[in-house]
């Protein structure tokens, strides 16, 4: 019979290991999705930038991470920060209204589905443009 603290430590390690394995699998899927989006030009232009804003439990910003092609590094940062909530920040330099495109909705759904096994949830997806901003949460899309 294991000591209660040892049993708890063992369970914590097992939970972290499961999160790591899920993150690695999710990282591979996200890398494939990013490659697909780039090869098929899914609406992301050179003038758009994407960041993940990691939040604490009170939804206060902790860290901003550039969402680039290095998905493994991004996933590593997400796991190290141990944040349960994040915001997708998207900035466009275009003069048009910052309304979501179908590719933005697909991105949000894909990230939400793939981050779920790691117990990371999306608090919002915000699109900022020259004429204002659009919030998926305020629009009821999350």
DSSP file (Angstrom, degrees, kcal/mol; ACC not computed):
  #  RESIDUE AA STRUCTURE BP1 BP2  ACC     N-H-->O    O-->H-N    N-H-->O    O-->H-N    TCO  KAPPA ALPHA  PHI   PSI    X-CA   Y-CA   Z-CA
    1    1 A X              0   0    0      0, 0.0     2,-0.2     0, 0.0     3,-0.1   0.000 360.0 360.0 360.0 132.2    0.0    0.0    0.0
    2    2 A X        -     0   0    0      1,-0.1     2,-0.1     2,-0.1     0, 0.0  -0.507 360.0-104.9 -82.9 148.2    1.4    3.4   -1.0
    3    3 A X     >  -     0   0    0     -2,-0.2     4,-2.7     1,-0.1     3,-0.3  -0.458  35.5-116.6 -63.6 142.8    1.6    6.3    1.3
    4    4 A X  H  > S+     0   0    0      1,-0.2     4,-2.2     2,-0.2     5,-0.1   0.858 114.5  49.5 -55.5 -38.6   -1.2    8.9    0.5
    5    5 A X  H  > S+     0   0    0      2,-0.2     4,-2.5     1,-0.2    -1,-0.2   0.889 111.7  48.5 -68.8 -37.6    1.3   11.6   -0.6
    6    6 A X  H  > S+     0   0    0     -3,-0.3     4,-2.5     2,-0.2    -2,-0.2   0.907 111.4  49.9 -67.2 -41.5    3.2    9.2   -2.8
    7    7 A X  H  X S+     0   0    0     -4,-2.7     4,-2.2     2,-0.2    -2,-0.2   0.901 112.0  48.4 -62.9 -40.5   -0.1    8.0   -4.4
    8    8 A X  H  X S+     0   0    0     -4,-2.2     4,-2.5    -5,-0.2    -2,-0.2   0.913 111.7  48.9 -65.8 -43.2   -1.1   11.6   -5.0
    9    9 A X  H  X S+     0   0    0     -4,-2.5     4,-2.4     1,-0.2    -2,-0.2   0.893 110.9  51.3 -62.7 -39.5    2.3   12.5   -6.5
   10   10 A X  H  X S+     0   0    0     -4,-2.5     4,-2.4     2,-0.2    -2,-0.2   0.912 111.0  47.3 -64.3 -42.7    2.0    9.4   -8.7
   11   11 A X  H  X S+     0   0    0     -4,-2.2     4,-2.4     2,-0.2    -2,-0.2   0.885 111.1  51.6 -66.3 -39.4   -1.4   10.5   -9.9
   12   12 A X  H  X S+     0   0    0     -4,-2.5     4,-2.4     2,-0.2    -2,-0.2   0.913 111.1  48.0 -62.9 -42.6   -0.2   14.1  -10.6
   13   13 A X  H  X S+     0   0    0     -4,-2.4     4,-2.5     2,-0.2    -2,-0.2   0.920 111.2  50.4 -63.5 -43.4    2.7   12.7  -12.6
   14   14 A X  H  X S+     0   0    0     -4,-2.4     4,-2.3     2,-0.2    -2,-0.2   0.899 110.7  49.7 -62.2 -40.6    0.3   10.4  -14.6
   15   15 A X  H  X S+     0   0    0     -4,-2.4     4,-2.2     2,-0.2    -1,-0.2   0.918 111.7  47.9 -64.8 -43.4   -2.0   13.3  -15.3
   16   16 A X  H  X S+     0   0    0     -4,-2.4     4,-2.5     1,-0.2    -2,-0.2   0.889 110.6  52.3 -64.7 -37.8    0.8   15.5  -16.5
   17   17 A X  H  X S+     0   0    0     -4,-2.5     4,-2.6     2,-0.2    -2,-0.2   0.905 108.5  49.9 -64.5 -41.1    2.1   12.7  -18.7
   18   18 A X  H  X S+     0   0    0     -4,-2.3     4,-2.5     2,-0.2    -2,-0.2   0.908 111.2  49.5 -63.2 -41.0   -1.4   12.3  -20.2
   19   19 A X  H  X S+     0   0    0     -4,-2.2     4,-2.5     2,-0.2    -2,-0.2   0.902 111.0  49.9 -62.9 -41.2   -1.5   16.1  -20.9
   20   20 A X  H  X S+     0   0    0     -4,-2.5     4,-2.5     2,-0.2    -2,-0.2   0.931 111.4  47.7 -62.7 -46.0    2.0   15.9  -22.5
   21   21 A X  H  X S+     0   0    0     -4,-2.6     4,-2.1     1,-0.2    -2,-0.2   0.905 113.6  47.7 -63.2 -41.5    1.0   13.0  -24.7
   22   22 A X  H  X S+     0   0    0     -4,-2.5     4,-3.0     2,-0.2    -1,-0.2   0.894 111.4  51.6 -64.8 -39.4   -2.2   14.8  -25.8
   23   23 A X  H  X S+     0   0    0     -4,-2.5     4,-3.1     2,-0.2    -2,-0.2   0.906 109.1  49.7 -64.8 -41.5   -0.2   18.0  -26.4
   24   24 A X  H  X S+     0   0    0     -4,-2.5     4,-2.0     2,-0.2    -1,-0.2   0.922 113.8  45.3 -64.3 -42.8    2.3   16.1  -28.6
   25   25 A X  H  X S+     0   0    0     -4,-2.1     4,-2.0     2,-0.2    -2,-0.2   0.921 115.4  47.2 -65.0 -44.2   -0.5   14.6  -30.6
   26   26 A X  H  X S+     0   0    0     -4,-3.0     4,-3.0     1,-0.2    -2,-0.2   0.885 108.9  55.7 -64.3 -38.5   -2.3   17.9  -30.8
   27   27 A X  H  X S+     0   0    0     -4,-3.1     4,-2.4     1,-0.2    -1,-0.2   0.911 107.5  48.4 -60.8 -42.8    0.9   19.6  -31.8
   28   28 A X  H  X S+     0   0    0     -4,-2.0     4,-2.0     2,-0.2    -1,-0.2   0.912 113.3  47.2 -63.8 -42.5    1.3   17.2  -34.7
   29   29 A X  H  X S+     0   0    0     -4,-2.0     4,-2.4     2,-0.2    -2,-0.2   0.903 112.2  50.0 -66.4 -40.7   -2.3   17.7  -35.9
   30   30 A X  H  X S+     0   0    0     -4,-3.0     4,-2.7     2,-0.2    -2,-0.2   0.891 108.8  52.6 -65.1 -38.9   -1.9   21.5  -35.6
   31   31 A X  H  X S+     0   0    0     -4,-2.4     4,-2.3    -5,-0.2    -1,-0.2   0.915 110.8  46.9 -62.9 -42.2    1.3   21.4  -37.6
   32   32 A X  H  X S+     0   0    0     -4,-2.0     4,-2.3     2,-0.2    -2,-0.2   0.901 112.3  50.3 -65.0 -40.0   -0.5   19.5  -40.4
   33   33 A X  H  X S+     0   0    0     -4,-2.4     4,-2.6     2,-0.2    -2,-0.2   0.895 110.6  49.6 -64.8 -39.8   -3.5   21.9  -40.2
   34   34 A X  H  X S+     0   0    0     -4,-2.7     4,-2.4     2,-0.2    -2,-0.2   0.920 111.0  49.0 -65.2 -43.3   -1.1   24.9  -40.5
   35   35 A X  H  X S+     0   0    0     -4,-2.3     4,-2.4     1,-0.2    -2,-0.2   0.904 112.3  49.1 -62.1 -40.8    0.7   23.4  -43.5
   36   36 A X  H  X S+     0   0    0     -4,-2.3     4,-1.8     2,-0.2    -2,-0.2   0.921 110.5  50.1 -63.8 -44.4   -2.7   22.7  -45.1
   37   37 A X  H  X>S+     0   0    0     -4,-2.6     5,-1.6     1,-0.2     4,-0.6   0.893 113.2  46.3 -62.9 -40.1   -3.9   26.3  -44.5
   38   38 A X  H ><5S+     0   0    0     -4,-2.4     3,-0.6     1,-0.2    -1,-0.2   0.910 113.0  48.3 -69.5 -41.3   -0.7   27.7  -46.0
   39   39 A X  H 3<5S+     0   0    0     -4,-2.4    -1,-0.2     1,-0.2    -2,-0.2   0.765 120.7  37.2 -72.3 -23.2   -0.7   25.4  -49.0
   40   40 A X  H 3<5S-     0   0    0     -4,-1.8    -1,-0.2    -5,-0.2    -2,-0.2   0.345 103.8-127.1-108.8   5.4   -4.4   26.2  -49.7
   41   41 A X  T <<5 -     0   0    0     -3,-0.6     2,-0.8    -4,-0.6    -3,-0.2   0.953  26.4-166.0  47.0  68.8   -4.4   29.9  -48.7
   42   42 A X      < -     0   0    0     -5,-1.6    -1,-0.2     1,-0.1     3,-0.1  -0.068  57.7 -74.5 -80.0  35.9   -7.3   29.7  -46.3
   43   43 A X  S    S+     0   0    0     -2,-0.8     2,-0.6     1,-0.3    -1,-0.1   0.342  92.5 130.1  95.9  -8.6   -7.8   33.4  -46.1
   44   44 A X        -     0   0    0     -7,-0.2    -1,-0.3    59,-0.1     2,-0.2  -0.713  40.8-163.3 -82.2 123.0   -4.8   34.4  -43.9
   45   45 A X    >   -     0   0    0     -2,-0.6     3,-1.5    -3,-0.1    -3,-0.0  -0.532  33.7-106.7-101.2 170.0   -3.0   37.2  -45.6
   46   46 A X  T 3  S+     0   0    0      1,-0.3    -1,-0.1    -2,-0.2    -2,-0.0   0.717 118.2  61.1 -66.4 -20.0    0.5   38.6  -45.0
   47   47 A X  T 3  S+     0   0    0      2,-0.0    46,-0.7    45,-0.0     2,-0.4   0.461  88.9  87.3 -88.8   0.4   -1.1   41.6  -43.3
   48   48 A X  E <   -A   92   0A   0     -3,-1.5     2,-0.4    44,-0.2    44,-0.2  -0.823  57.8-166.9-100.8 137.9   -2.7   39.5  -40.5
   49   49 A X  E     -A   91   0A   0     42,-2.2    42,-2.3    -2,-0.4     2,-0.4  -0.959   4.3-155.7-121.8 144.7   -0.9   38.5  -37.3
   50   50 A X  E     +A   90   0A   0     -2,-0.4    17,-2.3    17,-0.3     2,-0.3  -0.961  15.1 170.9-121.5 135.4   -2.0   35.9  -34.8
   51   51 A X  E     -AB  89  66A   0     38,-2.5    38,-3.2    -2,-0.4     2,-0.5  -0.971  26.5-137.3-135.8 152.6   -1.1   35.7  -31.1
   52   52 A X  E     -AB  88  65A   0     13,-3.2    13,-3.0    -2,-0.3     2,-0.7  -0.964  15.6-155.4-106.9 126.3   -2.3   33.6  -28.2
   53   53 A X  E     -AB  87  64A   0     34,-3.0    34,-2.0    -2,-0.5     2,-0.3  -0.905  12.4-146.2-102.9 111.6   -2.8   35.6  -25.1
   54   54 A X  E     -AB  86  63A   0      9,-3.3     8,-3.5    -2,-0.7     9,-1.2  -0.631  17.0-160.6 -82.4 132.7   -2.5   33.2  -22.1
   55   55 A X  E     -AB  85  61A   0     30,-2.5    30,-0.8    -2,-0.3    29,-0.4  -0.785  11.6-131.4-113.6 153.5   -4.7   34.1  -19.1
   56   56 A X    >   -     0   0    0      4,-2.1     3,-2.0    -2,-0.3    -1,-0.1  -0.256  49.1 -81.8 -86.9-173.7   -4.7   33.1  -15.5
   57   57 A X  T 3  S+     0   0    0      1,-0.3    -1,-0.0     2,-0.1    -2,-0.0   0.731 133.4  52.2 -65.5 -22.3   -7.7   31.8  -13.6
   58   58 A X  T 3  S-     0   0    0      2,-0.1    -1,-0.3     3,-0.0     3,-0.1   0.262 120.6-110.1 -94.1  10.7   -9.1   35.4  -13.1
   59   59 A X    <   +     0   0    0     -3,-2.0     2,-0.4     1,-0.3    -2,-0.1   0.796  69.9 146.4  64.5  32.9   -8.7   36.0  -16.9
   60   60 A X        -     0   0    0      1,-0.1    -4,-2.1     2,-0.0    -1,-0.3  -0.818  57.8 -99.7 -94.6 138.7   -5.8   38.4  -16.4
   61   61 A X  E     +B   55   0A   0     -2,-0.4    -6,-0.2    -6,-0.2     3,-0.1  -0.318  44.3 168.1 -61.3 135.0   -3.1   38.3  -19.2
   62   62 A X  E     -     0   0A   0     -8,-3.5     2,-0.3     1,-0.4    -7,-0.2   0.709  63.1  -7.6-111.5 -41.2    0.0   36.3  -18.3
   63   63 A X  E     -B   54   0A   0     -9,-1.2    -9,-3.3     2,-0.0     2,-0.5  -0.988  52.6-138.1-160.3 146.9    1.9   36.0  -21.6
   64   64 A X  E     -B   53   0A   0     -2,-0.3     2,-0.4   -11,-0.2   -11,-0.2  -0.947  22.0-169.4-111.1 130.2    1.5   36.7  -25.3
   65   65 A X  E     -B   52   0A   0    -13,-3.0   -13,-3.2    -2,-0.5     2,-0.3  -0.974  22.6-124.9-123.0 128.3    2.7   34.0  -27.7
   66   66 A X  E     -B   51   0A   0     -2,-0.4     2,-1.2   -15,-0.2   -15,-0.3  -0.544  20.0-137.4 -69.4 132.1    3.1   34.5  -31.5
   67   67 A X        +     0   0    0    -17,-2.3   -17,-0.3    -2,-0.3     2,-0.1  -0.750  48.7 145.1 -93.4  91.7    1.2   31.8  -33.3
   68   68 A X        -     0   0    0     -2,-1.2     6,-0.1     2,-0.2   -34,-0.1  -0.288  65.7 -74.2-115.0-161.7    3.6   30.9  -36.0
   69   69 A X  S    S+     0   0    0      1,-0.2     2,-1.8    -2,-0.1     3,-0.2   0.684 106.1  87.0 -74.6 -18.1    4.7   27.8  -37.9
   70   70 A X     >  +     0   0    0      1,-0.2     4,-1.9     2,-0.1    -2,-0.2  -0.552  50.5 165.7 -85.6  78.7    6.6   26.3  -35.0
   71   71 A X  H  > S+     0   0    0     -2,-1.8     4,-2.9     1,-0.2     5,-0.2   0.841  70.1  58.1 -65.6 -35.0    3.7   24.5  -33.4
   72   72 A X  H  > S+     0   0    0     -3,-0.2     4,-2.2     1,-0.2    -1,-0.2   0.919 107.9  46.4 -63.4 -42.1    5.8   22.3  -31.2
   73   73 A X  H  > S+     0   0    0      2,-0.2     4,-2.2     1,-0.2    -1,-0.2   0.901 112.7  50.8 -65.5 -40.0    7.4   25.4  -29.6
   74   74 A X  H  X S+     0   0    0     -4,-1.9     4,-2.3     1,-0.2    -2,-0.2   0.924 111.4  47.2 -62.3 -44.6    4.0   27.0  -29.2
   75   75 A X  H  X S+     0   0    0     -4,-2.9     4,-2.3     1,-0.2    -1,-0.2   0.874 109.3  54.8 -65.8 -36.5    2.6   23.9  -27.5
   76   76 A X  H  X S+     0   0    0     -4,-2.2     4,-2.4    -5,-0.2    -1,-0.2   0.920 109.0  47.6 -61.5 -43.6    5.7   23.7  -25.3
   77   77 A X  H  X S+     0   0    0     -4,-2.2     4,-2.4     2,-0.2    -2,-0.2   0.914 109.8  53.3 -63.7 -42.9    5.0   27.3  -24.1
   78   78 A X  H  X>S+     0   0    0     -4,-2.3     5,-0.9     1,-0.2     4,-0.8   0.906 112.5  44.2 -59.6 -41.8    1.3   26.5  -23.5
   79   79 A X  H  <5S+     0   0    0     -4,-2.3     3,-0.3     1,-0.2    -1,-0.2   0.889 112.6  50.9 -71.8 -38.7    2.2   23.5  -21.3
   80   80 A X  H  <5S+     0   0    0     -4,-2.4    -2,-0.2     1,-0.2    -1,-0.2   0.873 109.2  50.5 -67.2 -35.8    5.0   25.3  -19.4
   81   81 A X  H  <5S-     0   0    0     -4,-2.4    -1,-0.2    -5,-0.2    -2,-0.2   0.702  93.9-149.2 -76.0 -17.9    2.7   28.3  -18.6
   82   82 A X  T  <5 +     0   0    0     -4,-0.8     2,-0.4    -3,-0.3    -3,-0.1   0.889  35.1 162.6  51.6  45.2    0.0   25.9  -17.3
   83   83 A X      < -     0   0    0     -5,-0.9    -1,-0.2     1,-0.1   -27,-0.1  -0.776  32.9-163.2 -96.1 139.8   -2.7   28.2  -18.3
   84   84 A X  S    S+     0   0    0    -29,-0.4    37,-3.3    -2,-0.4     2,-0.4   0.587  73.9  49.2 -95.1 -13.1   -6.3   26.9  -18.7
   85   85 A X  E     +Ac  55 121A   0    -30,-0.8   -30,-2.5    35,-0.2     2,-0.3  -0.953  60.1 173.8-129.9 145.4   -7.6   29.9  -20.7
   86   86 A X  E     -Ac  54 122A   0     35,-1.8    37,-3.1    -2,-0.4    38,-0.9  -0.987  19.9-143.2-146.6 159.2   -6.4   31.7  -23.8
   87   87 A X  E     -Ac  53 124A   0    -34,-2.0   -34,-3.0    -2,-0.3     2,-0.7  -0.974  16.8-136.9-119.6 133.9   -7.5   34.4  -26.2
   88   88 A X  E     -Ac  52 125A   0     36,-2.6    38,-3.1    -2,-0.4     2,-0.5  -0.833  22.5-163.0 -88.4 119.7   -6.8   34.3  -29.9
   89   89 A X  E     -Ac  51 126A   0    -38,-3.2   -38,-2.5    -2,-0.7     2,-0.5  -0.918   9.2-178.5-106.9 125.4   -5.7   37.8  -31.0
   90   90 A X  E     -Ac  50 127A   0     36,-2.8    38,-3.3    -2,-0.5     2,-0.5  -0.988   5.6-167.2-126.3 126.5   -5.8   38.6  -34.6
   91   91 A X  E     -Ac  49 128A   0    -42,-2.3   -42,-2.2    -2,-0.5     2,-0.4  -0.950   2.4-169.9-116.8 131.8   -4.7   41.9  -36.1
   92   92 A X  E     -A   48   0A   0     36,-3.0   -44,-0.2    -2,-0.5    38,-0.1  -0.945  18.8-157.4-119.2 141.1   -5.4   43.0  -39.6
   93   93 A X        +     0   0    0    -46,-0.7   -45,-0.1    -2,-0.4    36,-0.1   0.415  59.2 117.4 -91.8   0.1   -4.0   46.0  -41.3
   94   94 A X        -     0   0    0      1,-0.1    36,-1.4   -47,-0.1    37,-0.2  -0.266  69.0-133.0 -70.1 155.2   -6.9   46.1  -43.8
   95   95 A X  S    S+     0   0    0     35,-0.1    -1,-0.1    34,-0.1     3,-0.1   0.612  77.2 100.6 -81.6 -13.2   -9.2   49.1  -44.0
   96   96 A X  S    S-     0   0    0      1,-0.1    35,-0.6    34,-0.1    34,-0.3  -0.227  90.3 -82.5 -70.9 162.3  -12.3   46.8  -44.0
   97   97 A X        -     0   0    0      1,-0.1     2,-2.3    33,-0.1    -1,-0.1  -0.361  45.2-112.0 -62.4 142.8  -14.4   46.1  -41.0
   98   98 A X        +     0   0    0     29,-0.1     2,-0.3    -3,-0.1    29,-0.2  -0.348  60.3 152.5 -79.7  62.7  -12.9   43.4  -38.8
   99   99 A X        -     0   0    0     -2,-2.3     2,-0.1     1,-0.1    35,-0.0  -0.662  50.1-100.0 -91.1 148.5  -15.6   40.8  -39.4
  100  100 A X        -     0   0    0     -2,-0.3     2,-0.2     4,-0.1    -1,-0.1  -0.403  31.9-148.7 -70.6 141.7  -14.7   37.1  -39.2
  101  101 A X     >  -     0   0    0     -2,-0.1     4,-1.8     1,-0.1     3,-0.4  -0.548  33.3-101.7 -96.2 168.9  -14.1   35.1  -42.3
  102  102 A X  H  > S+     0   0    0      1,-0.2     4,-2.4     2,-0.2     5,-0.2   0.862 124.8  56.3 -61.3 -33.9  -14.9   31.4  -42.7
  103  103 A X  H  > S+     0   0    0      1,-0.2     4,-2.3     2,-0.2    -1,-0.2   0.848 104.4  52.8 -67.2 -32.4  -11.1   30.7  -42.2
  104  104 A X  H  > S+     0   0    0     -3,-0.4     4,-2.3     2,-0.2    -1,-0.2   0.908 110.2  47.1 -67.0 -41.4  -11.3   32.6  -38.8
  105  105 A X  H  X S+     0   0    0     -4,-1.8     4,-2.4     2,-0.2    -2,-0.2   0.905 112.4  49.7 -66.3 -41.9  -14.2   30.5  -37.7
  106  106 A X  H  X S+     0   0    0     -4,-2.4     4,-2.7     2,-0.2    -2,-0.2   0.905 110.1  51.7 -62.7 -41.1  -12.5   27.3  -38.8
  107  107 A X  H  X S+     0   0    0     -4,-2.3     4,-2.7     2,-0.2     5,-0.2   0.937 111.0  47.0 -60.3 -47.5   -9.3   28.3  -36.9
  108  108 A X  H  X S+     0   0    0     -4,-2.3     4,-2.5     1,-0.2    -2,-0.2   0.926 114.7  46.0 -61.6 -46.4  -11.2   28.9  -33.7
  109  109 A X  H  X S+     0   0    0     -4,-2.4     4,-2.3     2,-0.2    -1,-0.2   0.902 113.5  49.8 -64.3 -40.9  -13.1   25.6  -33.9
  110  110 A X  H  X S+     0   0    0     -4,-2.7     4,-2.3    -5,-0.2    -2,-0.2   0.931 112.9  45.3 -65.2 -46.3  -10.0   23.7  -34.8
  111  111 A X  H  X S+     0   0    0     -4,-2.7     4,-2.2     2,-0.2     5,-0.2   0.913 113.1  51.0 -63.4 -42.0   -8.0   25.2  -31.9
  112  112 A X  H  X S+     0   0    0     -4,-2.5     4,-0.9    -5,-0.2    -2,-0.2   0.921 113.2  45.0 -62.2 -43.3  -10.8   24.7  -29.4
  113  113 A X  H  < S+     0   0    0     -4,-2.3     4,-0.4     1,-0.2    -1,-0.2   0.887 117.0  44.6 -67.6 -39.1  -11.2   21.0  -30.5
  114  114 A X  H  < S+     0   0    0     -4,-2.3    -2,-0.2     1,-0.2    -1,-0.2   0.727 113.3  48.7 -82.6 -21.7   -7.5   20.3  -30.4
  115  115 A X  H ><>S+     0   0    0     -4,-2.2     5,-1.8    -5,-0.2     3,-1.1   0.620  89.1  85.7 -90.2 -13.5   -6.7   22.0  -27.1
  116  116 A X  G ><5S+     0   0    0     -4,-0.9     3,-2.0     1,-0.3    -1,-0.2   0.880  82.9  56.5 -56.2 -43.3   -9.6   20.4  -25.2
  117  117 A X  G 3 5S+     0   0    0     -4,-0.4    -1,-0.3     1,-0.3   -95,-0.1   0.778 106.6  51.7 -62.4 -22.6   -7.6   17.2  -24.3
  118  118 A X  G < 5S-     0   0    0     -3,-1.1    -1,-0.3    -4,-0.2    -2,-0.2   0.343 116.5-116.7 -92.7   6.8   -5.0   19.5  -22.6
  119  119 A X  T < 5 +     0   0    0     -3,-2.0     2,-0.5     1,-0.2    -3,-0.2   0.849  69.7 138.6  60.3  37.1   -7.8   21.2  -20.6
  120  120 A X      < -     0   0    0     -5,-1.8     2,-0.3    -8,-0.1    -1,-0.2  -0.964  33.8-165.2-111.5 127.4   -7.1   24.5  -22.3
  121  121 A X  E     -c   85   0A   0    -37,-3.3   -35,-1.8    -2,-0.5     2,-0.6  -0.813  21.0-119.5-115.0 152.1  -10.2   26.5  -23.2
  122  122 A X  E     -c   86   0A   0     -2,-0.3   -35,-0.2   -37,-0.2     3,-0.1  -0.809  20.6-174.1 -93.4 119.3  -10.6   29.5  -25.5
  123  123 A X  E     -     0   0A   0    -37,-3.1     2,-0.3    -2,-0.6   -36,-0.2   0.839  67.3 -25.1 -78.3 -35.5  -11.9   32.6  -23.7
  124  124 A X  E     -c   87   0A   0    -38,-0.9   -36,-2.6    12,-0.1     2,-0.4  -0.980  44.3-136.0-168.5 161.0  -12.3   34.7  -26.9
  125  125 A X  E     -c   88   0A   0     -2,-0.3    11,-2.3   -38,-0.2     2,-0.5  -0.974  30.0-168.1-126.4 114.8  -11.1   35.2  -30.4
  126  126 A X  E     -cD  89 135A   0    -38,-3.1   -36,-2.8    -2,-0.4     2,-0.6  -0.904   9.5-163.5-111.8 128.9  -10.7   38.9  -31.1
  127  127 A X  E     -cD  90 134A   0      7,-2.8     7,-2.5    -2,-0.5     2,-0.5  -0.954  10.0-167.0-110.8 119.7  -10.1   40.4  -34.5
  128  128 A X  E     +cD  91 133A   0    -38,-3.3   -36,-3.0    -2,-0.6     5,-0.2  -0.903  14.9 161.9-109.4 134.2   -8.8   43.9  -34.5
  129  129 A X  E >   - D   0 132A   0      3,-3.2     3,-1.2    -2,-0.5   -36,-0.1  -0.741  55.4 -84.8-136.2-174.8   -8.7   46.1  -37.6
  130  130 A X  T 3  S+     0   0    0    -36,-1.4   -35,-0.1   -34,-0.3   -33,-0.1   0.773 125.4  46.2 -66.4 -25.9   -8.4   49.7  -38.7
  131  131 A X  T 3  S-     0   0    0    -35,-0.6     2,-0.3   -37,-0.2    -1,-0.3   0.084 125.0 -72.7-107.2  23.3  -12.2   50.2  -38.1
  132  132 A X  E <   -D  129   0A   0     -3,-1.2    -3,-3.2   -35,-0.1     2,-0.3  -0.904  58.1 -68.0 129.3-155.6  -12.6   48.6  -34.7
  133  133 A X  E     -D  128   0A   0     -2,-0.3     2,-0.4    -5,-0.2    -5,-0.2  -0.967  23.5-147.7-143.2 157.2  -12.7   45.1  -33.3
  134  134 A X  E     -D  127   0A   0     -7,-2.5    -7,-2.8    -2,-0.3     2,-0.5  -0.993  10.3-159.6-127.3 132.0  -14.8   42.0  -33.3
  135  135 A X  E  >  -D  126   0A   0     -2,-0.4     4,-1.7    -9,-0.2    -9,-0.2  -0.955  11.8-156.4-114.3 124.4  -15.2   39.6  -30.4
  136  136 A X  T  4>S+     0   0    0    -11,-2.3     5,-2.9    -2,-0.5     6,-0.6   0.885  98.1  51.6 -62.1 -38.6  -16.4   36.0  -31.0
  137  137 A X  T >45S+     0   0    0      1,-0.2     3,-1.3     4,-0.2    -1,-0.2   0.935 109.5  47.7 -65.9 -46.0  -17.6   35.8  -27.3
  138  138 A X  T 345S+     0   0    0      1,-0.3    -1,-0.2     2,-0.1    -2,-0.2   0.829 111.7  51.5 -64.5 -30.4  -19.6   39.1  -27.6
  139  139 A X  T 3<5S-     0   0    0     -4,-1.7    -1,-0.3     1,-0.0    -2,-0.2   0.506 117.0-115.0 -83.6  -3.9  -21.1   37.9  -30.8
  140  140 A X  T < 5S+     0   0    0     -3,-1.3    -3,-0.2    -4,-0.4    -2,-0.1   0.690  80.2 125.0  80.5  18.7  -22.1   34.5  -29.2
  141  141 A X      <       0   0    0     -5,-2.9    -4,-0.2     1,-0.2    -5,-0.1   0.508 360.0 360.0 -89.0  -4.0  -19.8   32.4  -31.4
  142  142 A X              0   0    0     -6,-0.6    -1,-0.2    -5,-0.2    -5,-0.1   0.352 360.0 360.0-118.1 360.0  -18.1   30.8  -28.4
